[in-house]
Amino acid sequence: MNSPLWRDDAPTYPTSPLPTDRRVDLAVVGAGFTGLIAALLAAREGLSVAVLEARTVGAGASGATTAKATVLQGTRLSTLAQTHSRELAADYLQANQAGLNWLRDFCREQGVSTQAATAVTFAATDSGIENVEAEHQTAQALGLPTVLHDSLPAPFPVHAAVELPGQLQLNPTHLLAALVRAVNLAGGTVTEHVRVTGVRADTDRVRLTTSLGPLTARQAVLATATPITDKRATTMELVPQRSYLCAFDPDPAVEIPEGMWISAESPTISLRTYTDGDRTRLLVGGQGHRTGDFRPTAEHVDTLTEWTMRHFPGARRTHAWSAQDYHPVGMVPHVETLHWGGGRVLFAGGYSKWGLAAAPAAALQLADLLQGRPPQLTFGSPSVSGTLKTTLSRQASAPVSEIRNLARTLTGSGGHRGDAPDDSTAEDNGAAVFREGIHPVGEAFVDGRTCRVSLVCPHMGGTLAWNGAEESWDCPLHGSRFTAGGRLLEGPAVKDLKRH
């Protein structure tokens, strides 16, 4: 796979060195949408703010998103209403609507190009019709002006569809650049290539250990998709998932439906167009799966490509990439003060791939919490019974192979990892995996050299799986990912893998 389409003409980000005085009011870890918007709101309220990014601005999901901002999110509203309550679904909708409104206003003020688009949730098969109808009914009850259709003209099967006009799509790198500029203008700083490896809260401050030296802050926000360094409840309640996106040059003779489409069935198919000058691309995404799935990851890109070629003949694939997001067990994003942070460390994340509207909403909540104000909006508080129902439902519907593979990872036994004798090897989707004593070791041949690393995740000891499409070692427990040579890419881990 190659890099996201958005990086072909990505603007430059005006970043800064780490603050020389090494003391600020607020340290924000992570320069994606959540971190940058939270930093901007705090800086505009007069706080001194430093944003620290381990890689580059938007290196995570923010720079690899489909970039669809909508409050019609597949069948999410009806699922929330059925699993928890209509009141929680209303809170969730209100928060996302506030986030979408903030995003629209910011883009207008900063001159970020956006396109108004209709969002469509469609049933690709008869089995999805009931879910589409339920989403329409819930949306109507919550005040959304959705329209229900028996079908819509499209080159793929549409057995029913619900649509919502007036939503938004954009190029995420343009938004990221505008946010960095706005943070700088408000007096904050954004520093790339500085990894935070430790967060410790004292009675009156938060001490951060970084790859460029220490930083002290009055408060800290972990805007890192899942909270780095955390090994408690919040991390356990966020499930890492990877999904895939392909960009195509379509055949001009084949009509492309307007709008932002997503199927009601799983695995989902997601579509939108992106026009740059006189060139229009077709974006097709989906095929989500838990990070560290043992199946060959390249198969997911192949599936999306085959689907596109079947329904849009003559299309030529130009890009293929993936992104990682986290799904909360309770189904609503986490915006919270972490228990171990002495009341000074906050976290926001878990958007289930709908972060373009949810991230601004989360940042608005963070702004209130940082100032000691009751949040003006929340995503709602999931019930214990609803969370348990969701967890049991996911477990019941999970393929037997997925459950078996997760059990192998947790126990370190079974399959070619646990059953291989000392010093023996087995192929794992293009990489060799074996044991040295009781320690799992991985070996991959990348860029003309052989890399051998420990397969024990330094976060909480999960056994890593090889991701052949992206040439990385991925942890199925909490989503930490590493290069073939063991360098940390993303996730809650803060250390590289041990080399062998």
C-alpha positions as CSV (number, residue, x, y, z in Angstrom):
1,M,0.0,0.0,0.0
2,N,1.1,3.6,-0.5
3,S,0.4,6.8,1.4
4,P,-3.0,8.5,1.5
5,L,-4.2,10.5,-1.5
6,W,-4.3,13.6,0.7
7,R,-0.6,13.7,1.0
8,D,0.0,14.1,-2.7
9,D,-0.4,17.9,-2.4
10,A,-0.4,18.3,1.4
11,P,0.4,21.9,2.6
12,T,3.2,22.6,5.0
13,Y,2.6,22.8,8.7
14,P,4.2,25.8,10.5
15,T,5.6,23.8,13.5
16,S,7.9,25.0,16.3
17,P,10.6,23.7,18.6
18,L,9.7,22.5,22.0
19,P,9.1,25.5,24.3
20,T,12.5,26.7,25.7
21,D,11.1,27.4,29.2
22,R,9.7,23.8,29.3
23,R,6.7,24.9,31.4
24,V,3.2,25.6,30.0
25,D,-0.4,25.8,31.3
26,L,-1.5,22.9,29.0
27,A,0.4,20.1,27.2
28,V,-1.5,18.4,24.4
29,V,-0.1,15.1,23.3
30,G,-1.1,14.3,19.7
31,A,-1.5,16.7,16.7
32,G,-4.6,15.2,15.1
33,F,-8.0,16.9,15.0
34,T,-8.8,16.4,18.7
35,G,-5.5,17.7,19.9
36,L,-5.2,20.7,17.6
37,I,-8.8,21.8,18.2
38,A,-8.5,21.4,22.0
39,A,-5.2,23.3,21.9
40,L,-6.8,26.1,19.8
41,L,-9.8,26.5,22.2
42,A,-7.5,26.6,25.2
43,A,-5.1,29.1,23.7
44,R,-8.0,31.3,22.8
45,E,-9.0,31.3,26.4
46,G,-5.5,32.6,27.4
47,L,-3.7,29.5,28.3
48,S,-0.1,28.8,27.2
49,V,-0.3,25.7,25.2
50,A,2.3,23.2,23.7
51,V,1.2,20.4,21.3
52,L,3.6,17.5,21.1
53,E,3.4,15.1,18.2
54,A,5.5,11.9,18.1
55,R,5.5,11.7,14.3
56,T,4.1,14.4,12.1
57,V,0.8,16.5,12.2
58,G,-2.1,14.2,11.2
59,A,0.1,11.1,11.0
60,G,-2.7,9.0,12.6
61,A,-6.3,8.7,11.6
62,S,-6.7,12.4,11.1
63,G,-4.5,12.4,8.0
64,A,-5.9,9.1,6.6
65,T,-9.6,9.6,7.2
66,T,-12.3,9.4,4.5
67,A,-13.0,13.0,5.6
68,K,-16.8,12.8,5.7
69,A,-18.4,15.0,8.4
70,T,-21.9,13.9,9.1
71,V,-24.4,13.2,11.8
72,L,-25.9,10.4,9.8
73,Q,-23.3,7.8,10.7
74,G,-24.4,4.5,9.2
75,T,-27.0,3.0,11.6
76,R,-25.4,4.5,14.7
77,L,-28.3,6.5,16.1
78,S,-30.8,3.6,15.9
79,T,-28.2,1.2,17.4
80,L,-27.6,3.6,20.3
81,A,-31.3,4.0,20.9
82,Q,-31.8,0.2,20.9
83,T,-28.8,-0.7,22.9
84,H,-29.0,2.2,25.5
85,S,-31.8,4.7,25.2
86,R,-33.3,7.3,22.9
87,E,-32.1,9.9,25.4
88,L,-28.5,8.8,24.9
89,A,-28.9,8.8,21.2
90,A,-30.2,12.4,21.4
91,D,-27.2,13.4,23.5
92,Y,-24.8,11.8,21.0
93,L,-26.5,13.5,18.1
94,Q,-26.5,16.9,19.8
95,A,-22.8,16.6,20.5
96,N,-22.0,15.6,16.9
97,Q,-24.2,18.4,15.5
98,A,-22.3,20.9,17.7
99,G,-19.0,19.5,16.4
100,L,-20.1,19.7,12.8
101,N,-21.3,23.3,13.2
102,W,-18.0,24.2,14.8
103,L,-16.1,22.6,12.0
104,R,-18.2,24.3,9.3
105,D,-17.7,27.7,11.0
106,F,-14.0,27.2,11.4
107,C,-13.5,26.2,7.8
108,R,-15.5,29.2,6.6
109,E,-13.5,31.6,8.8
110,Q,-10.1,30.1,7.8
111,G,-10.8,29.7,4.1
112,V,-10.7,25.9,4.1
113,S,-12.4,24.6,1.0
114,T,-15.4,22.3,1.8
115,Q,-18.2,20.7,-0.2
116,A,-21.7,20.4,1.0
117,A,-22.8,16.8,0.4
118,T,-25.8,14.5,1.1
119,A,-25.1,11.6,3.4
120,V,-26.6,8.2,2.5
121,T,-26.9,5.0,4.5
122,F,-28.0,2.2,2.1
123,A,-29.0,-1.4,2.3
124,A,-26.8,-3.4,-0.1
125,T,-28.9,-6.5,0.5
126,D,-32.5,-7.3,1.7
127,S,-31.1,-8.1,5.1
128,G,-30.1,-4.4,5.6
129,I,-33.5,-2.9,4.8
130,E,-34.8,-3.2,8.4
131,N,-31.7,-1.4,9.8
132,V,-32.0,1.4,7.2
133,E,-35.7,1.9,8.1
134,A,-34.9,1.9,11.8
135,E,-32.2,4.6,11.3
136,H,-34.7,6.8,9.5
137,Q,-37.3,6.4,12.2
138,T,-34.8,7.2,15.0
139,A,-33.4,10.2,13.1
140,Q,-36.9,11.5,12.4
141,A,-37.8,11.1,16.1
142,L,-34.6,13.1,17.0
143,G,-35.5,15.9,14.6
144,L,-33.2,15.1,11.6
145,P,-34.8,15.8,8.2
146,T,-33.9,12.4,6.7
147,V,-35.6,11.0,3.7
148,L,-36.3,7.3,3.2
149,H,-36.1,5.7,-0.3
150,D,-37.1,2.3,-1.5
151,S,-34.0,2.6,-3.8
152,L,-31.7,5.1,-5.4
153,P,-30.0,5.2,-8.8
154,A,-26.5,3.7,-8.4
155,P,-24.3,1.2,-10.2
156,F,-24.5,-1.1,-7.2
157,P,-27.5,-2.7,-5.5
158,V,-29.5,-0.4,-3.3
159,H,-32.5,-2.1,-1.6
160,A,-33.3,0.9,0.6
161,A,-31.7,4.1,1.6
162,V,-32.0,7.0,4.1
163,E,-30.4,10.3,3.2
164,L,-29.6,13.5,5.0
165,P,-28.7,16.7,3.1
166,G,-26.4,19.5,4.2
167,Q,-23.4,17.5,5.5
168,L,-19.7,18.1,4.7
169,Q,-16.7,16.7,3.0
170,L,-13.2,18.1,2.6
171,N,-9.4,17.4,2.3
172,P,-8.2,16.7,5.8
173,T,-4.7,18.0,5.3
174,H,-6.1,21.4,4.4
175,L,-8.0,21.4,7.7
176,L,-4.9,20.3,9.7
177,A,-2.8,23.0,8.2
178,A,-5.4,25.7,9.1
179,L,-5.6,24.4,12.6
180,V,-1.8,24.5,13.1
181,R,-1.8,28.1,11.8
182,A,-4.7,29.0,14.1
183,V,-2.9,27.5,17.2
184,N,0.2,29.5,16.4
185,L,-1.8,32.7,15.9
186,A,-3.4,32.1,19.3
187,G,0.0,31.8,20.9
188,G,0.4,28.1,21.1
189,T,3.1,25.9,19.7
190,V,3.1,22.6,17.7
191,T,6.2,20.4,17.8
192,E,6.7,17.4,15.6
193,H,9.0,14.4,16.2
194,V,8.8,14.6,20.0
195,R,7.6,11.4,21.6
196,V,6.1,11.5,25.1
197,T,7.3,8.5,27.0
198,G,6.0,9.3,30.5
199,V,3.2,11.2,32.2
200,R,3.3,11.7,36.0
201,A,0.9,14.0,37.9
202,D,1.9,15.7,41.1
203,T,-0.3,17.8,43.4
204,D,0.1,21.0,41.3
205,R,1.5,19.9,37.9
206,V,2.0,17.2,35.3
207,R,5.5,16.2,34.4
208,L,6.0,14.8,30.9
209,T,9.1,12.9,29.9
210,T,9.8,13.3,26.2
211,S,12.4,12.3,23.6
212,L,13.5,16.0,23.6
213,G,13.7,16.4,27.4
214,P,11.2,17.1,30.2
215,L,8.1,19.4,30.0
216,T,6.0,20.6,32.9
217,A,2.4,21.6,32.5
218,R,-0.4,22.6,34.8
219,Q,-2.7,20.2,32.9
220,A,-2.3,17.7,30.1
221,V,-4.6,16.3,27.4
222,L,-3.9,12.9,25.8
223,A,-5.3,13.2,22.3
224,T,-3.7,10.0,21.2
225,A,-6.7,7.9,20.0
226,T,-6.2,5.7,23.0
227,P,-4.4,7.1,26.1
228,I,-0.7,6.4,26.0
229,T,0.9,5.0,29.2
230,D,-2.6,4.0,30.5
231,K,-3.1,0.4,31.5
232,R,-6.4,0.8,33.2
233,A,-10.1,0.8,32.4
234,T,-10.1,3.4,29.6
235,T,-7.6,1.4,27.5
236,M,-9.5,-1.8,28.2
237,E,-12.7,-0.3,26.9
238,L,-11.3,0.8,23.5
239,V,-11.1,-1.8,20.8
240,P,-8.5,-1.0,18.0
241,Q,-9.7,-1.4,14.4
242,R,-8.1,-0.9,11.1
243,S,-10.0,-0.1,8.0
244,Y,-9.0,0.5,4.4
245,L,-9.4,3.2,1.7
246,C,-8.7,3.2,-2.0
247,A,-8.7,6.1,-4.5
248,F,-9.6,5.5,-8.1
249,D,-9.5,7.4,-11.4
250,P,-13.0,6.4,-12.7
251,D,-13.8,5.9,-16.3
252,P,-15.5,9.1,-17.5
253,A,-18.2,7.1,-19.2
254,V,-19.3,5.5,-15.9
255,E,-21.6,7.7,-13.8
256,I,-20.6,8.1,-10.1
257,P,-23.5,8.8,-7.6
258,E,-23.3,12.1,-5.8
259,G,-23.0,12.2,-2.0
260,M,-21.3,10.3,0.8
261,W,-22.5,6.7,0.9
262,I,-22.1,3.9,3.5
263,S,-23.7,0.5,3.6
264,A,-25.8,-0.7,6.6
265,E,-24.3,-4.2,6.4
266,S,-20.9,-5.2,7.8
267,P,-18.2,-5.2,6.5
268,T,-19.2,-1.8,5.3
269,I,-18.7,-0.2,1.9
270,S,-18.1,3.5,2.1
271,L,-17.9,5.9,-0.9
272,R,-17.4,9.5,-1.7
273,T,-15.8,11.6,-4.4
274,Y,-12.9,14.1,-4.2
275,T,-12.5,16.8,-6.8
276,D,-9.2,18.6,-7.1
277,G,-9.2,21.1,-10.0
278,D,-10.7,19.3,-13.0
279,R,-9.9,15.8,-11.7
280,T,-12.4,13.8,-9.7
281,R,-11.4,10.7,-7.8
282,L,-13.6,8.0,-6.4
283,L,-12.9,6.9,-2.9
284,V,-14.0,3.5,-1.7
285,G,-13.4,2.3,1.8
286,G,-14.4,-0.3,4.4
287,Q,-13.3,-3.8,5.3
288,G,-12.7,-2.9,9.0
289,H,-11.2,-5.6,11.3
290,R,-9.6,-5.7,14.6
291,T,-6.0,-4.7,14.6
292,G,-3.7,-7.7,14.7
293,D,-6.1,-9.9,12.8
294,F,-4.2,-13.0,11.7
295,R,-5.6,-13.0,8.1
296,P,-3.4,-11.5,5.4
297,T,-4.2,-7.7,5.5
298,A,-3.6,-7.3,1.7
299,E,-6.8,-9.2,1.1
300,H,-8.9,-6.3,2.4
301,V,-7.5,-3.9,-0.2
302,D,-8.1,-6.6,-2.9
303,T,-11.7,-7.0,-1.8
304,L,-12.3,-3.3,-2.1
305,T,-10.6,-3.1,-5.5
306,E,-12.6,-6.1,-6.8
307,W,-15.9,-4.5,-5.6
308,T,-15.0,-1.2,-7.3
309,M,-14.0,-2.8,-10.6
310,R,-17.2,-4.8,-10.7
311,H,-19.5,-1.8,-10.2
312,F,-17.3,0.9,-11.8
313,P,-15.7,-0.8,-14.8
314,G,-12.6,0.8,-16.1
315,A,-11.7,2.5,-12.8
316,R,-7.9,2.6,-12.1
317,R,-6.7,2.4,-8.6
318,T,-4.1,5.1,-7.7
319,H,-3.8,4.9,-3.9
320,A,-4.5,2.4,-1.2
321,W,-4.0,3.0,2.5
322,S,-5.4,2.2,5.9
323,A,-6.2,3.9,9.2
324,Q,-6.7,2.9,12.8
325,D,-9.5,4.1,15.0
326,Y,-10.9,2.8,18.3
327,H,-14.3,1.6,19.1
328,P,-15.5,2.1,22.7
329,V,-17.3,-0.9,24.3
330,G,-20.0,1.5,25.5
331,M,-20.4,2.8,21.9
332,V,-19.9,6.5,22.7
333,P,-16.6,8.4,22.7
334,H,-14.6,8.9,25.9
335,V,-14.1,12.5,27.1
336,E,-12.8,12.2,30.7
337,T,-10.4,13.1,33.4
338,L,-8.3,10.0,33.9
339,H,-8.4,8.6,37.4
340,W,-4.6,8.2,37.8
341,G,-3.8,11.8,36.7
342,G,-4.6,13.6,39.9
343,G,-7.4,15.4,38.2
344,R,-4.9,17.0,35.8
345,V,-4.7,14.5,32.9
346,L,-7.6,14.4,30.4
347,F,-8.3,12.1,27.5
348,A,-10.6,12.2,24.5
349,G,-11.0,9.5,21.8
350,G,-12.9,6.5,20.6
351,Y,-14.9,7.9,17.7
352,S,-15.6,4.7,15.8
353,K,-14.3,6.2,12.6
354,W,-16.6,9.3,12.8
355,G,-14.1,11.7,14.2
356,L,-14.5,14.6,11.8
357,A,-17.7,15.7,13.7
358,A,-16.9,14.0,17.0
359,A,-13.4,15.4,17.5
360,P,-14.6,19.1,17.6
361,A,-17.4,18.0,19.9
362,A,-14.9,16.3,22.2
363,A,-12.6,19.3,22.1
364,L,-15.5,21.6,23.2
365,Q,-16.1,19.3,26.1
366,L,-12.4,19.3,27.0
367,A,-12.3,23.1,26.9
368,D,-15.0,23.2,29.6
369,L,-13.3,20.5,31.7
370,L,-9.9,22.3,31.6
371,Q,-11.5,25.5,32.9
372,G,-13.5,23.7,35.6
373,R,-16.8,24.3,34.0
374,P,-19.6,21.7,33.6
375,P,-19.5,20.6,30.0
376,Q,-22.3,22.3,27.9
377,L,-22.7,19.1,25.9
378,T,-21.7,15.4,26.3
379,F,-22.0,12.3,24.2
380,G,-24.1,10.7,26.9
381,S,-23.4,8.1,29.6
382,P,-23.9,4.5,28.5
383,S,-25.8,2.3,30.9
384,V,-24.0,-0.7,32.4
385,S,-26.7,-3.1,31.0
386,G,-26.4,-1.5,27.5
387,T,-22.6,-1.8,27.6
388,L,-22.8,-5.4,28.6
389,K,-25.4,-6.1,25.9
390,T,-23.1,-4.6,23.3
391,T,-20.1,-6.6,24.5
392,L,-22.0,-9.9,24.6
393,S,-23.5,-9.2,21.1
394,R,-20.0,-8.5,19.6
395,Q,-18.7,-11.7,21.2
396,A,-21.6,-13.8,20.0
397,S,-21.3,-12.5,16.4
398,A,-17.5,-12.7,16.2
399,P,-16.2,-15.4,13.8
400,V,-14.9,-18.5,15.6
401,S,-11.5,-18.0,14.0
402,E,-11.3,-14.5,15.4
403,I,-12.1,-15.7,18.9
404,R,-9.5,-18.5,18.6
405,N,-6.8,-16.1,17.3
406,L,-7.5,-13.7,20.1
407,A,-7.2,-16.5,22.7
408,R,-3.9,-17.5,21.2
409,T,-2.6,-14.0,21.5
410,L,-3.7,-13.7,25.1
411,T,-2.3,-17.0,26.2
412,G,0.7,-17.2,23.9
413,S,-0.4,-20.8,22.9
414,G,-1.8,-22.5,19.9
415,G,-1.2,-21.9,16.2
416,H,2.2,-21.4,14.8
417,R,3.2,-19.1,17.7
418,G,2.5,-21.4,20.7
419,D,3.0,-24.7,19.0
420,A,6.4,-24.0,17.4
421,P,9.3,-25.6,19.3
422,D,12.3,-23.6,20.2
423,D,14.2,-22.2,17.3
424,S,11.7,-23.5,14.8
425,T,10.0,-21.1,12.3
426,A,6.7,-20.8,10.5
427,E,5.4,-18.4,7.9
428,D,3.0,-15.7,9.1
429,N,1.7,-13.9,6.1
430,G,5.1,-13.2,4.7
431,A,7.2,-13.0,7.9
432,A,8.8,-15.7,9.9
433,V,7.7,-16.2,13.6
434,F,9.3,-18.5,16.1
435,R,10.3,-18.8,19.7
436,E,13.6,-18.5,21.4
437,G,12.9,-20.3,24.7
438,I,9.6,-18.9,25.8
439,H,9.9,-15.6,23.9
440,P,8.1,-15.1,20.6
441,V,10.3,-13.5,17.9
442,G,9.5,-12.2,14.5
443,E,11.7,-11.9,11.4
444,A,10.9,-10.0,8.3
445,F,12.9,-9.2,5.1
446,V,12.2,-5.5,4.3
447,D,14.1,-3.1,2.1
448,G,16.9,-5.5,1.4
449,R,17.6,-6.4,5.0
450,T,16.4,-8.9,7.6
451,C,14.9,-7.5,10.7
452,R,14.4,-9.6,13.9
453,V,12.5,-8.3,16.8
454,S,10.7,-9.4,20.0
455,L,7.0,-10.0,19.4
456,V,6.1,-9.0,23.0
457,C,4.3,-5.6,23.0
458,P,6.0,-3.3,25.5
459,H,2.6,-1.9,26.5
460,M,1.0,-4.9,28.2
461,G,2.7,-7.9,26.8
462,G,0.4,-8.9,23.9
463,T,1.8,-11.1,21.2
464,L,2.2,-9.2,17.9
465,A,1.0,-10.3,14.5
466,W,2.5,-9.4,11.1
467,N,0.7,-7.0,8.9
468,G,1.9,-7.9,5.4
469,A,0.2,-5.0,3.6
470,E,1.9,-2.4,5.7
471,E,5.0,-4.3,6.8
472,S,4.3,-3.7,10.4
473,W,3.9,-5.7,13.7
474,D,0.5,-5.1,15.2
475,C,-0.9,-5.8,18.7
476,P,-4.4,-7.2,18.8
477,L,-4.9,-6.2,22.4
478,H,-4.7,-2.4,22.3
479,G,-3.5,-1.5,18.8
480,S,0.2,-0.6,19.3
481,R,2.0,-0.9,15.9
482,F,5.7,-1.2,15.1
483,T,7.8,-1.1,11.9
484,A,9.4,-4.4,10.7
485,G,12.6,-3.2,12.5
486,G,10.7,-2.6,15.8
487,R,10.2,1.2,15.8
488,L,7.0,2.4,17.4
489,L,4.4,3.7,15.0
490,E,1.2,4.2,17.0
491,G,-0.8,3.0,19.9
492,P,-0.6,3.2,23.7
493,A,2.9,1.8,23.8
494,V,5.7,4.4,24.3
495,K,8.8,2.2,23.6
496,D,10.2,0.4,20.6
497,L,10.4,-3.4,20.3
498,K,13.5,-5.1,21.5
499,R,15.9,-6.1,18.7
500,H,17.2,-9.6,18.3
